[in-house]
């Protein structure tokens, strides 16, 4: 009997091991099926978590690695809280020590680790290096001499390549990477025909669709239609969630705000069903866009204050902070707005991560700088946005849109007092927004363009301002929209500058702004003109007086010239040239010190044989 019992123990142990192995394989298969075929991210996480624990108990290193990779998810940075992020990284690092470093599985783990790290830092060097290594291995496998071995290896390498392409694509979401992303998306679509995984095909199509919208491609809708055709035949929760988010963006562009708000609620439900961490903020970001164009953004202040502290926001997404800055400024809460703007600017605005939300975040920075009259911030934002004027300001995977980057450039220039430049960009924004069929943005750009013309106040500007306002009103009426009534800070061009000598420097003031500039002949000429507004003074007279010590006393007494002129003993033309050059040099130095004061004087100081200062 004892012998029979002893013989039964190994058999039972074998049964247990076999059962555990079957459970492990089933958990891995369930996780892969939920992730790639159904797009159920939560179900896949549950299955891969069970698989990891079973594999860890069994000491199965390869299965632990597969489970850890599955837990990393379909996207990058699916784990948002600190604890879950650290746990995933620890598991990936641990399984890497258990694998043959030359194996394809180890390369998969290294690629995922590189992608997660690059995404968190807002970089892409490591993940692109890993992708190139994957490509080299895939090409080598494709050239294997044995057909059977090559076919088997090719499928595995195709899955490795598809995964590396997805990860790398997710780390290249800034506006400077649009072209590269489009190439990666096409490559992923090609790889999907080798992997034969439905999720890979859908991801390739989804990336192509989102990239087309980000590039302002007029045929983006065709790609969206193809993607929806596939989803209609067989749903995929994760990809379907993004497709429904694009529908919200398109409704916003069309100015159908009630419909967009209803679609945003449906989209959020789909995202929750898919287990996507972004479902909550995407719906909130879409509501921010709707309220932005409705002129009701301040209603969202309590929500935005909570969102900026949400632990599930992407670590490189700062759009909630930008929206808070604008909403607070509109509500009159200057301290909160200034604090949020300062948080975004940091030591240098250029350090803001170039995430998929960078353009819409920068749009918020520009608008907040306008409302707070932060000319320096606006000027820096202008420099950073300038290369992307041809792009639309798309948020994330085309889930929201604020129109043409040209609009933000125009507002930044307006804030900096560069009215000619503002008119140039806002004029370009109008046809760009029209091409995008973004009616709320079109109306907003026309309204701001009218404002810029009115502020400049040059010949024909008043008529141009009226034309733009009339056009904005007509377009708004046809789309059922309201013409935006933006708060306008008192324009610098309508104020009068002051100029006083302070030791060896000159202090120039304009409203609440002030700057010290080193003494020069050009500053002396400007001081005379500013002290005698709306009076024409001959260039020869300026040269003669600039040479006399009693000029300062003349300025201090503000006695003015009373319209008197003097004859210049030499050539009047030489005086005109000399005075013009000196004043232009002085204006350049003033603009370097303070862009707003510099632009005010550039717009209001006129040089020639007769010179004058004409404040608004």
HELIX and SHEET records of a PDB file:
HELIX    1   1 UNK A    2  UNK A   32  1                                  31    
HELIX    2   2 UNK A   33  UNK A   38  3                                   6    
HELIX    3   3 UNK A   41  UNK A   58  1                                  18    
HELIX    4   4 UNK A   61  UNK A   72  1                                  12    
HELIX    5   5 UNK A   82  UNK A   98  1                                  17    
HELIX    6   6 UNK A  104  UNK A  121  1                                  18    
HELIX    7   7 UNK A  125  UNK A  142  1                                  18    
HELIX    8   8 UNK A  147  UNK A  170  1                                  24    
HELIX    9   9 UNK A  175  UNK A  177  5                                   3    
HELIX   10  10 UNK A  178  UNK A  195  1                                  18    
HELIX   11  11 UNK A  198  UNK A  214  1                                  17    
HELIX   12  12 UNK A  220  UNK A  233  1                                  14    
HELIX   13  13 UNK A  237  UNK A  253  1                                  17    
HELIX   14  14 UNK A  257  UNK A  274  1                                  18    
HELIX   15  15 UNK A  279  UNK A  294  1                                  16    
HELIX   16  16 UNK A  297  UNK A  300  5                                   4    
HELIX   17  17 UNK A  301  UNK A  307  1                                   7    
HELIX   18  18 UNK A  319  UNK A  331  1                                  13    
HELIX   19  19 UNK A  334  UNK A  345  1                                  12    
HELIX   20  20 UNK A  349  UNK A  351  5                                   3    
HELIX   21  21 UNK A  358  UNK A  372  1                                  15    
HELIX   22  22 UNK A  375  UNK A  385  1                                  11    
HELIX   23  23 UNK A  386  UNK A  388  5                                   3    
HELIX   24  24 UNK A  405  UNK A  415  1                                  11    
HELIX   25  25 UNK A  419  UNK A  435  1                                  17    
HELIX   26  26 UNK A  439  UNK A  456  1                                  18    
HELIX   27  27 UNK A  461  UNK A  479  1                                  19    
HELIX   28  28 UNK A  492  UNK A  494  5                                   3    
HELIX   29  29 UNK A  521  UNK A  531  1                                  11    
HELIX   30  30 UNK A  539  UNK A  546  1                                   8    
HELIX   31  31 UNK A  551  UNK A  557  1                                   7    
HELIX   32  32 UNK A  572  UNK A  593  1                                  22    
HELIX   33  33 UNK A  595  UNK A  604  1                                  10    
SHEET    1   A 2 UNK A 392  UNK A 395  0                                        
SHEET    2   A 2 UNK A 400  UNK A 404 -1                                        
SHEET    1   B 3 UNK A 498  UNK A 502  0                                        
SHEET    2   B 3 UNK A 505  UNK A 510 -1                                        
SHEET    3   B 3 UNK A 513  UNK A 518 -1                                        
SHEET    1   C 3 UNK A 537  UNK A 538  0                                        
SHEET    2   C 3 UNK A 610  UNK A 613 -1                                        
SHEET    3   C 3 UNK A 605  UNK A 606 -1                                        
END                                                                             
